[in-house]
Amino acid sequence: MDVYKTLDIGELLRNNSYPGRGIVVGKSSSAAVIAYFIMGRSENSRNRFFSAEGDAV
């Protein structure tokens, strides 16, 4: 397994009707990025949102 393989997240998500949950980790020459996403199937699940409260999400 190549842990350093570069993938196009836009293409991966565009071609998947239900990606579910995911964690994206990346870096550039000046910053590191970590993102978490969640997609629900039901209307209630799709209406969830994340909110920041102090240092917590």
ZAMAR-900578 format. One record per residue: residue number from 0; residue in one letter; x, y, z of N, C-alpha, C, O in turn. Coordinates in steps of 0.05 Angstrom, whole numbers, plus 32768, in hexadecimal, padded with zeros to 4 digits. Layout:
BEGIN
nuro resi NUM resn A n_u X n_v Y n_w Z ca_u X ca_v Y ca_w Z c_u X c_v Y c_w Z o_u X o_v Y o_w Z
...
//
This chain:
BEGIN
nuro resi 0 resn M n_u 8011 n_v 7FE8 n_w 8000 ca_u 8000 ca_v 8000 ca_w 8000 c_u 8012 c_v 8019 c_w 8000 o_u 8025 o_v 801B o_w 8010
nuro resi 1 resn D n_u 800C n_v 802B n_w 7FEE ca_u 801B ca_v 8044 ca_w 7FEC c_u 800D c_v 805A c_w 7FFD o_u 7FFA o_v 8066 o_w 7FF4
nuro resi 2 resn V n_u 8017 n_v 805F n_w 8015 ca_u 800B ca_v 8072 ca_w 8027 c_u 800F c_v 808F c_w 801E o_u 8003 o_v 80A1 o_w 8028
nuro resi 3 resn Y n_u 8021 n_v 8093 n_w 800B ca_u 8027 ca_v 80AE ca_w 8001 c_u 8019 c_v 80B3 c_w 7FE6 o_u 8020 o_v 80C6 o_w 7FD8
nuro resi 4 resn K n_u 8007 n_v 80A2 n_w 7FDE ca_u 7FF9 ca_v 80A5 ca_w 7FC5 c_u 7FE7 c_v 80BF c_w 7FC6 o_u 7FD9 o_v 80C3 o_w 7FD9
nuro resi 5 resn T n_u 7FE8 n_v 80CF n_w 7FB1 ca_u 7FD8 ca_v 80E7 ca_w 7FAF c_u 7FBE c_v 80E1 c_w 7FA0 o_u 7FBF o_v 80D6 o_w 7F8A
nuro resi 6 resn L n_u 7FA8 n_v 80E8 n_w 7FAD ca_u 7F8E ca_v 80E3 ca_w 7FA1 c_u 7F7F c_v 80FD c_w 7F9D o_u 7F84 o_v 8111 o_w 7FAB
nuro resi 7 resn D n_u 7F6E n_v 80FE n_w 7F8A ca_u 7F5D ca_v 8116 ca_w 7F85 c_u 7F43 c_v 8113 c_w 7F94 o_u 7F31 o_v 8105 o_w 7F8B
nuro resi 8 resn I n_u 7F41 n_v 8120 n_w 7FAB ca_u 7F29 ca_v 811D ca_w 7FBC c_u 7F10 c_v 8126 c_w 7FAE o_u 7EFB o_v 811A o_w 7FB2
nuro resi 9 resn G n_u 7F11 n_v 813B n_w 7F9E ca_u 7EFA ca_v 8144 ca_w 7F8E c_u 7EF0 c_v 812E c_w 7F7C o_u 7ED7 o_v 8129 o_w 7F7B
nuro resi 10 resn E n_u 7F01 n_v 8120 n_w 7F6E ca_u 7EF9 ca_v 810B ca_w 7F5C c_u 7EEF c_v 80F3 c_w 7F6C o_u 7EDB o_v 80E7 o_w 7F64
nuro resi 11 resn L n_u 7EFB n_v 80EC n_w 7F82 ca_u 7EF2 ca_v 80D6 ca_w 7F92 c_u 7ED6 c_v 80DA c_w 7F9C o_u 7EC5 o_v 80C8 o_w 7F9C
nuro resi 12 resn L n_u 7ED0 n_v 80F2 n_w 7FA6 ca_u 7EB6 ca_v 80F8 ca_w 7FB1 c_u 7EA1 c_v 80FC c_w 7F9B o_u 7E8A o_v 80F4 o_w 7F9E
nuro resi 13 resn R n_u 7EA9 n_v 8108 n_w 7F85 ca_u 7E96 ca_v 810C ca_w 7F6F c_u 7E8C c_v 80F2 c_w 7F63 o_u 7E74 o_v 80F1 o_w 7F5B
nuro resi 14 resn N n_u 7E9C n_v 80DE n_w 7F63 ca_u 7E94 ca_v 80C4 ca_w 7F57 c_u 7E88 c_v 80B1 c_w 7F6C o_u 7E84 o_v 8099 o_w 7F65
nuro resi 15 resn N n_u 7E82 n_v 80BB n_w 7F83 ca_u 7E77 ca_v 80A9 ca_w 7F98 c_u 7E5D c_v 80B6 c_w 7FA3 o_u 7E5E o_v 80CC o_w 7FAF
nuro resi 16 resn S n_u 7E46 n_v 80AA n_w 7F9E ca_u 7E2D ca_v 80B6 ca_w 7FA6 c_u 7E29 c_v 80B6 c_w 7FC4 o_u 7E19 o_v 80C6 o_w 7FCE
nuro resi 17 resn Y n_u 7E37 n_v 80A4 n_w 7FD3 ca_u 7E34 ca_v 80A4 ca_w 7FF0 c_u 7E50 c_v 809F c_w 7FFC o_u 7E57 o_v 8088 o_w 8002
nuro resi 18 resn P n_u 7E60 n_v 80B4 n_w 8000 ca_u 7E7B ca_v 80B0 ca_w 800C c_u 7E7B c_v 80A9 c_w 8029 o_u 7E8F o_v 80A0 o_w 8034
nuro resi 19 resn G n_u 7E64 n_v 80AF n_w 8038 ca_u 7E63 ca_v 80A9 ca_w 8054 c_u 7E74 c_v 80BC c_w 8064 o_u 7E6F o_v 80D4 o_w 8064
nuro resi 20 resn R n_u 7E88 n_v 80B1 n_w 8072 ca_u 7E9B ca_v 80C2 ca_w 8082 c_u 7EB7 c_v 80C1 c_w 8076 o_u 7EBE o_v 80AE o_w 8068
nuro resi 21 resn G n_u 7EC6 n_v 80D5 n_w 807C ca_u 7EE1 ca_v 80D4 ca_w 8072 c_u 7EF3 c_v 80E7 c_w 8082 o_u 7EEA o_v 80FB o_w 808E
nuro resi 22 resn I n_u 7F0C n_v 80E1 n_w 8081 ca_u 7F21 ca_v 80F3 ca_w 808C c_u 7F34 c_v 80F8 c_w 8075 o_u 7F3E o_v 80E6 o_w 8068
nuro resi 23 resn V n_u 7F3A n_v 8112 n_w 8071 ca_u 7F4D ca_v 811A ca_w 805D c_u 7F65 c_v 8127 c_w 806B o_u 7F61 o_v 8139 o_w 807B
nuro resi 24 resn V n_u 7F7D n_v 811E n_w 8065 ca_u 7F95 ca_v 8129 ca_w 8070 c_u 7FA7 c_v 8131 c_w 8059 o_u 7FAC o_v 8122 o_w 8046
nuro resi 25 resn G n_u 7FB1 n_v 8149 n_w 805A ca_u 7FC2 ca_v 8153 ca_w 8045 c_u 7FD5 c_v 8168 c_w 804E o_u 7FD4 o_v 8171 o_w 8065
nuro resi 26 resn K n_u 7FE7 n_v 8170 n_w 803C ca_u 7FF9 ca_v 8185 ca_w 8043 c_u 8002 c_v 8193 c_w 802A o_u 8001 o_v 8188 o_w 8014
nuro resi 27 resn S n_u 800A n_v 81AC n_w 802E ca_u 8017 ca_v 81BB ca_w 8018 c_u 8032 c_v 81C4 c_w 8022 o_u 803B o_v 81BA o_w 8037
nuro resi 28 resn S n_u 803F n_v 81D5 n_w 8014 ca_u 8059 ca_v 81DE ca_w 801D c_u 8057 c_v 81EF c_w 8036 o_u 806B o_v 81F3 o_w 8044
nuro resi 29 resn S n_u 803F n_v 81FA n_w 803C ca_u 803D ca_v 820D ca_w 8052 c_u 8029 c_v 8205 c_w 8068 o_u 8027 o_v 8212 o_w 807C
nuro resi 30 resn A n_u 8019 n_v 81F0 n_w 8063 ca_u 8004 ca_v 81E9 ca_w 8077 c_u 7FFD c_v 81CC c_w 8076 o_u 8000 o_v 81BE o_w 8062
nuro resi 31 resn A n_u 7FF2 n_v 81C2 n_w 808C ca_u 7FE7 ca_v 81A8 ca_w 808E c_u 7FC9 c_v 81AA c_w 8091 o_u 7FC0 o_v 81BD o_w 809E
nuro resi 32 resn V n_u 7FBA n_v 8197 n_w 8086 ca_u 7F9D ca_v 8198 ca_w 8088 c_u 7F92 c_v 817D c_w 8090 o_u 7F9A o_v 8168 o_w 8086
nuro resi 33 resn I n_u 7F7F n_v 817E n_w 80A2 ca_u 7F70 ca_v 8166 ca_w 80A9 c_u 7F52 c_v 816D c_w 80A8 o_u 7F4A o_v 8181 o_w 80B4
nuro resi 34 resn A n_u 7F43 n_v 815E n_w 8099 ca_u 7F26 ca_v 8163 ca_w 8096 c_u 7F16 c_v 814A c_w 809B o_u 7F1F o_v 8134 o_w 8093
nuro resi 35 resn Y n_u 7EFF n_v 814C n_w 80A8 ca_u 7EED ca_v 8136 ca_w 80AC c_u 7ED3 c_v 813D c_w 80A0 o_u 7EC9 o_v 8153 o_w 80A2
nuro resi 36 resn F n_u 7EC7 n_v 812A n_w 8091 ca_u 7EAD ca_v 812E ca_w 8086 c_u 7E9B c_v 8117 c_w 808C o_u 7EA4 o_v 8100 o_w 8090
nuro resi 37 resn I n_u 7E81 n_v 811C n_w 808C ca_u 7E6D ca_v 8108 ca_w 8090 c_u 7E55 c_v 810E c_w 807E o_u 7E4D o_v 8125 o_w 807C
nuro resi 38 resn M n_u 7E4A n_v 80F9 n_w 8072 ca_u 7E33 ca_v 80FC ca_w 8061 c_u 7E1F c_v 80E7 c_w 8069 o_u 7E25 o_v 80CF o_w 8069
nuro resi 39 resn G n_u 7E07 n_v 80EF n_w 806F ca_u 7DF2 ca_v 80DD ca_w 8077 c_u 7DDF c_v 80D6 c_w 8060 o_u 7DDE o_v 80E5 o_w 804C
nuro resi 40 resn R n_u 7DD2 n_v 80C0 n_w 8062 ca_u 7DBE ca_v 80B9 ca_w 804E c_u 7DA3 c_v 80C5 c_w 8053 o_u 7D95 o_v 80CE o_w 8040
nuro resi 41 resn S n_u 7D9B n_v 80C6 n_w 806C ca_u 7D80 ca_v 80D1 ca_w 8073 c_u 7D81 c_v 80EF c_w 8073 o_u 7D96 o_v 80FB o_w 8075
nuro resi 42 resn E n_u 7D69 n_v 80FC n_w 8072 ca_u 7D68 ca_v 8119 ca_w 8072 c_u 7D73 c_v 8124 c_w 808D o_u 7D81 o_v 8138 o_w 808D
nuro resi 43 resn N n_u 7D6C n_v 8117 n_w 80A3 ca_u 7D76 ca_v 8120 ca_w 80BD c_u 7D95 c_v 811E c_w 80BE o_u 7DA1 o_v 8130 o_w 80C9
nuro resi 44 resn S n_u 7DA0 n_v 8109 n_w 80B3 ca_u 7DBD ca_v 8107 ca_w 80B3 c_u 7DCA c_v 811C c_w 80A2 o_u 7DDF o_v 8127 o_w 80A9
nuro resi 45 resn R n_u 7DBE n_v 8123 n_w 808B ca_u 7DC9 ca_v 8137 ca_w 807A c_u 7DC7 c_v 8153 c_w 8086 o_u 7DD6 o_v 8165 o_w 807D
nuro resi 46 resn N n_u 7DB6 n_v 8157 n_w 8099 ca_u 7DB2 ca_v 8171 ca_w 80A5 c_u 7DC5 c_v 8176 c_w 80BD o_u 7DC4 o_v 818B o_w 80C9
nuro resi 47 resn R n_u 7DD6 n_v 8163 n_w 80C4 ca_u 7DE9 ca_v 8167 ca_w 80D9 c_u 7DFE c_v 817B c_w 80D1 o_u 7E04 o_v 817F o_w 80BA
nuro resi 48 resn F n_u 7E09 n_v 8188 n_w 80E5 ca_u 7E1F ca_v 819B ca_w 80E0 c_u 7E32 c_v 819B c_w 80F7 o_u 7E2B o_v 8194 o_w 810E
nuro resi 49 resn F n_u 7E4A n_v 81A3 n_w 80F2 ca_u 7E5F ca_v 81A5 ca_w 8107 c_u 7E60 c_v 81C2 c_w 8110 o_u 7E5C o_v 81D4 o_w 8100
nuro resi 50 resn S n_u 7E64 n_v 81C6 n_w 812A ca_u 7E67 ca_v 81E1 ca_w 8134 c_u 7E7F c_v 81E2 c_w 8147 o_u 7E84 o_v 81CE o_w 8155
nuro resi 51 resn A n_u 7E8C n_v 81F9 n_w 8147 ca_u 7EA3 ca_v 81FC ca_w 8159 c_u 7E9A c_v 8208 c_w 8174 o_u 7E8A o_v 821B o_w 8175
nuro resi 52 resn E n_u 7EA3 n_v 81FC n_w 8189 ca_u 7E9E ca_v 8206 ca_w 81A4 c_u 7EB8 c_v 8207 c_w 81B3 o_u 7EC2 o_v 81F2 o_w 81BD
nuro resi 53 resn G n_u 7EC4 n_v 821F n_w 81B4 ca_u 7EDE ca_v 8221 ca_w 81C0 c_u 7EF3 c_v 8213 c_w 81AF o_u 7EF5 o_v 8219 o_w 8197
nuro resi 54 resn D n_u 7F02 n_v 8201 n_w 81BA ca_u 7F16 ca_v 81F1 ca_w 81AB c_u 7F0B c_v 81D7 c_w 81A0 o_u 7F1A o_v 81C8 o_w 8193
nuro resi 55 resn A n_u 7EF2 n_v 81D2 n_w 81A5 ca_u 7EE6 ca_v 81B8 ca_w 819C c_u 7ED3 c_v 81BD c_w 8184 o_u 7EC9 o_v 81D3 o_w 8180
nuro resi 56 resn V n_u 7ECF n_v 81A7 n_w 8175 ca_u 7EBC ca_v 81A8 ca_w 815F c_u 7EA6 c_v 8195 c_w 8165 o_u 7E93 o_v 8192 o_w 8156
//
